[in-house]
Amino acid sequence: MDADNGRPDRPPQPNRPPQPHRPDRLRGLVRLAFGNPVSLGYLALVIAAVIFAVVDELAVHHPDASFSGVWALLLTAPTVVPLWLAGDALWGESGAPEGYLMAATAVAALVNALLLGLVHRAPGGGRGGPRRGVVSGGWHTRRHGDH
Protein backbone atom coordinates (compact mmCIF):
# COMPACT_ATOMS: atom_id res chain seq x y z
CA MET A 1 0.00 0.00 0.00
CA ASP A 2 1.16 3.47 -0.81
CA ALA A 3 1.18 5.60 2.32
CA ASP A 4 0.30 8.80 0.44
CA ASN A 5 -2.96 7.86 -1.22
CA GLY A 6 -3.95 4.46 0.20
CA ARG A 7 -3.78 2.70 -3.18
CA PRO A 8 -1.75 -0.46 -3.75
CA ASP A 9 1.72 0.11 -5.17
CA ARG A 10 2.29 -1.01 -8.73
CA PRO A 11 5.71 -2.31 -9.62
CA PRO A 12 7.51 -0.32 -12.32
CA GLN A 13 7.35 -1.82 -15.79
CA PRO A 14 10.67 -1.05 -17.50
CA ASN A 15 9.90 -2.92 -20.74
CA ARG A 16 6.77 -0.93 -21.44
CA PRO A 17 7.28 2.02 -23.81
CA PRO A 18 6.14 5.39 -22.47
CA GLN A 19 2.68 6.36 -23.59
CA PRO A 20 2.42 9.65 -25.46
CA HIS A 21 0.64 12.23 -23.33
CA ARG A 22 -2.13 14.05 -25.14
CA PRO A 23 -3.07 17.24 -23.41
CA ASP A 24 -6.67 17.30 -22.25
CA ARG A 25 -7.00 20.85 -23.51
CA LEU A 26 -6.25 19.86 -27.11
CA ARG A 27 -8.61 16.90 -26.88
CA GLY A 28 -11.33 19.20 -25.54
CA LEU A 29 -10.85 21.67 -28.39
CA VAL A 30 -11.05 18.89 -30.97
CA ARG A 31 -14.19 17.58 -29.27
CA LEU A 32 -15.75 21.04 -29.37
CA ALA A 33 -14.94 21.55 -33.04
CA PHE A 34 -15.87 18.07 -34.30
CA GLY A 35 -17.86 16.32 -31.57
CA ASN A 36 -21.32 17.81 -31.91
CA PRO A 37 -23.92 17.90 -34.67
CA VAL A 38 -23.96 21.70 -34.95
CA SER A 39 -20.24 21.99 -35.72
CA LEU A 40 -20.28 18.98 -38.02
CA GLY A 41 -23.24 20.38 -39.96
CA TYR A 42 -21.47 23.72 -40.31
CA LEU A 43 -18.25 22.09 -41.50
CA ALA A 44 -20.23 19.99 -43.99
CA LEU A 45 -21.76 23.18 -45.43
CA VAL A 46 -18.33 24.81 -45.74
CA ILE A 47 -16.87 21.72 -47.42
CA ALA A 48 -19.82 21.60 -49.84
CA ALA A 49 -19.31 25.27 -50.71
CA VAL A 50 -15.59 24.74 -51.31
CA ILE A 51 -16.24 21.67 -53.49
CA PHE A 52 -18.83 23.66 -55.45
CA ALA A 53 -16.30 26.46 -56.01
CA VAL A 54 -13.54 24.06 -57.09
CA VAL A 55 -15.80 22.16 -59.50
CA ASP A 56 -17.15 25.42 -60.90
CA GLU A 57 -13.62 26.75 -61.42
CA LEU A 58 -12.25 23.60 -63.05
CA ALA A 59 -15.21 22.22 -65.02
CA VAL A 60 -17.27 25.22 -66.13
CA HIS A 61 -16.06 27.85 -68.56
CA HIS A 62 -17.28 31.37 -67.73
CA PRO A 63 -16.89 34.36 -70.04
CA ASP A 64 -16.37 36.52 -66.95
CA ALA A 65 -15.66 35.98 -63.26
CA SER A 66 -17.61 33.38 -61.29
CA PHE A 67 -18.96 34.13 -57.84
CA SER A 68 -19.01 30.50 -56.68
CA GLY A 69 -16.22 31.12 -54.16
CA VAL A 70 -18.28 33.77 -52.42
CA TRP A 71 -20.35 31.06 -50.67
CA ALA A 72 -17.32 29.77 -48.79
CA LEU A 73 -16.41 33.34 -47.84
CA LEU A 74 -19.92 34.05 -46.57
CA LEU A 75 -20.05 30.81 -44.58
CA THR A 76 -16.73 31.52 -42.85
CA ALA A 77 -17.45 35.19 -42.14
CA PRO A 78 -16.80 37.10 -39.89
CA THR A 79 -13.70 35.16 -38.82
CA VAL A 80 -12.17 35.04 -42.31
CA VAL A 81 -12.27 38.82 -42.86
CA PRO A 82 -9.46 39.81 -40.43
CA LEU A 83 -7.35 36.90 -41.66
CA TRP A 84 -7.69 37.98 -45.29
CA LEU A 85 -7.02 41.61 -44.37
CA ALA A 86 -3.91 40.55 -42.45
CA GLY A 87 -2.70 38.70 -45.54
CA ASP A 88 -3.19 41.79 -47.68
CA ALA A 89 -1.31 43.86 -45.11
CA LEU A 90 1.57 41.37 -45.01
CA TRP A 91 2.01 41.04 -48.77
CA GLY A 92 1.22 44.67 -49.65
CA GLU A 93 0.48 45.61 -53.25
CA SER A 94 0.96 42.10 -54.63
CA GLY A 95 -1.82 40.76 -52.38
CA ALA A 96 -1.87 37.54 -50.42
CA PRO A 97 -1.08 34.34 -52.34
CA GLU A 98 -3.91 31.92 -53.05
CA GLY A 99 -2.45 29.33 -50.69
CA TYR A 100 -2.63 31.79 -47.80
CA LEU A 101 -6.22 32.69 -48.66
CA MET A 102 -7.24 29.03 -48.75
CA ALA A 103 -5.45 28.31 -45.46
CA ALA A 104 -7.07 31.38 -43.86
CA THR A 105 -10.49 30.17 -45.01
CA ALA A 106 -9.82 26.72 -43.51
CA VAL A 107 -8.63 28.22 -40.21
CA ALA A 108 -11.68 30.49 -40.10
CA ALA A 109 -13.98 27.50 -40.65
CA LEU A 110 -12.31 25.60 -37.80
CA VAL A 111 -12.53 28.60 -35.46
CA ASN A 112 -16.20 29.06 -36.32
CA ALA A 113 -16.85 25.34 -35.72
CA LEU A 114 -15.13 25.63 -32.35
CA LEU A 115 -17.27 28.64 -31.42
CA LEU A 116 -20.43 26.81 -32.52
CA GLY A 117 -19.34 23.90 -30.32
CA LEU A 118 -19.01 26.25 -27.36
CA VAL A 119 -22.50 27.62 -27.97
CA HIS A 120 -23.86 24.11 -28.34
CA ARG A 121 -22.23 23.09 -25.05
CA ALA A 122 -23.64 26.10 -23.16
CA PRO A 123 -26.21 25.37 -20.43
CA GLY A 124 -29.31 23.89 -22.01
CA GLY A 125 -27.76 23.91 -25.50
CA GLY A 126 -28.37 20.56 -27.16
CA ARG A 127 -28.66 18.54 -23.95
CA GLY A 128 -32.41 18.27 -23.89
CA GLY A 129 -32.60 19.56 -20.34
CA PRO A 130 -34.62 22.52 -19.18
CA ARG A 131 -33.18 25.88 -20.08
CA ARG A 132 -32.68 28.43 -17.36
CA GLY A 133 -34.53 31.70 -17.63
CA VAL A 134 -32.44 34.65 -18.69
CA VAL A 135 -32.25 37.45 -16.14
CA SER A 136 -32.52 40.90 -17.65
CA GLY A 137 -32.76 43.86 -15.30
CA GLY A 138 -34.12 41.69 -12.50
CA TRP A 139 -36.96 40.27 -14.59
CA HIS A 140 -37.02 36.68 -15.75
CA THR A 141 -37.87 36.62 -19.42
CA ARG A 142 -39.41 33.16 -19.19
CA ARG A 143 -42.21 34.16 -16.78
CA HIS A 144 -43.04 37.79 -17.29
CA GLY A 145 -45.66 38.52 -14.64
CA ASP A 146 -44.96 35.87 -12.01
CA HIS A 147 -43.09 38.07 -9.49
C-alpha positions in Angstrom: 0.0 0.0 0.0 1.2 3.5 -0.8 1.2 5.6 2.3 0.3 8.8 0.4 -3.0 7.9 -1.2 -3.9 4.5 0.2 -3.8 2.7 -3.2 -1.8 -0.5 -3.8 1.7 0.1 -5.2 2.3 -1.0 -8.7 5.7 -2.3 -9.6 7.5 -0.3 -12.3 7.3 -1.8 -15.8 10.7 -1.1 -17.5 9.9 -2.9 -20.7 6.8 -0.9 -21.4 7.3 2.0 -23.8 6.1 5.4 -22.5 2.7 6.4 -23.6 2.4 9.6 -25.5 0.6 12.2 -23.3 -2.1 14.1 -25.1 -3.1 17.2 -23.4 -6.7 17.3 -22.3 -7.0 20.9 -23.5 -6.2 19.9 -27.1 -8.6 16.9 -26.9 -11.3 19.2 -25.5 -10.9 21.7 -28.4 -11.0 18.9 -31.0 -14.2 17.6 -29.3 -15.8 21.0 -29.4 -14.9 21.5 -33.0 -15.9 18.1 -34.3 -17.9 16.3 -31.6 -21.3 17.8 -31.9 -23.9 17.9 -34.7 -24.0 21.7 -35.0 -20.2 22.0 -35.7 -20.3 19.0 -38.0 -23.2 20.4 -40.0 -21.5 23.7 -40.3 -18.3 22.1 -41.5 -20.2 20.0 -44.0 -21.8 23.2 -45.4 -18.3 24.8 -45.7 -16.9 21.7 -47.4 -19.8 21.6 -49.8 -19.3 25.3 -50.7 -15.6 24.7 -51.3 -16.2 21.7 -53.5 -18.8 23.7 -55.5 -16.3 26.5 -56.0 -13.5 24.1 -57.1 -15.8 22.2 -59.5 -17.2 25.4 -60.9 -13.6 26.7 -61.4 -12.3 23.6 -63.0 -15.2 22.2 -65.0 -17.3 25.2 -66.1 -16.1 27.9 -68.6 -17.3 31.4 -67.7 -16.9 34.4 -70.0 -16.4 36.5 -67.0 -15.7 36.0 -63.3 -17.6 33.4 -61.3 -19.0 34.1 -57.8 -19.0 30.5 -56.7 -16.2 31.1 -54.2 -18.3 33.8 -52.4 -20.3 31.1 -50.7 -17.3 29.8 -48.8 -16.4 33.3 -47.8 -19.9 34.0 -46.6 -20.0 30.8 -44.6 -16.7 31.5 -42.8 -17.5 35.2 -42.1 -16.8 37.1 -39.9 -13.7 35.2 -38.8 -12.2 35.0 -42.3 -12.3 38.8 -42.9 -9.5 39.8 -40.4 -7.4 36.9 -41.7 -7.7 38.0 -45.3 -7.0 41.6 -44.4 -3.9 40.6 -42.4 -2.7 38.7 -45.5 -3.2 41.8 -47.7 -1.3 43.9 -45.1 1.6 41.4 -45.0 2.0 41.0 -48.8 1.2 44.7 -49.6 0.5 45.6 -53.2 1.0 42.1 -54.6 -1.8 40.8 -52.4 -1.9 37.5 -50.4 -1.1 34.3 -52.3 -3.9 31.9 -53.1 -2.4 29.3 -50.7 -2.6 31.8 -47.8 -6.2 32.7 -48.7 -7.2 29.0 -48.8 -5.5 28.3 -45.5 -7.1 31.4 -43.9 -10.5 30.2 -45.0 -9.8 26.7 -43.5 -8.6 28.2 -40.2 -11.7 30.5 -40.1 -14.0 27.5 -40.7 -12.3 25.6 -37.8 -12.5 28.6 -35.5 -16.2 29.1 -36.3 -16.8 25.3 -35.7 -15.1 25.6 -32.3 -17.3 28.6 -31.4 -20.4 26.8 -32.5 -19.3 23.9 -30.3 -19.0 26.3 -27.4 -22.5 27.6 -28.0 -23.9 24.1 -28.3 -22.2 23.1 -25.0 -23.6 26.1 -23.2 -26.2 25.4 -20.4 -29.3 23.9 -22.0 -27.8 23.9 -25.5 -28.4 20.6 -27.2 -28.7 18.5 -23.9 -32.4 18.3 -23.9 -32.6 19.6 -20.3 -34.6 22.5 -19.2 -33.2 25.9 -20.1 -32.7 28.4 -17.4 -34.5 31.7 -17.6 -32.4 34.7 -18.7 -32.3 37.4 -16.1 -32.5 40.9 -17.6 -32.8 43.9 -15.3 -34.1 41.7 -12.5 -37.0 40.3 -14.6 -37.0 36.7 -15.7 -37.9 36.6 -19.4 -39.4 33.2 -19.2 -42.2 34.2 -16.8 -43.0 37.8 -17.3 -45.7 38.5 -14.6 -45.0 35.9 -12.0 -43.1 38.1 -9.5 
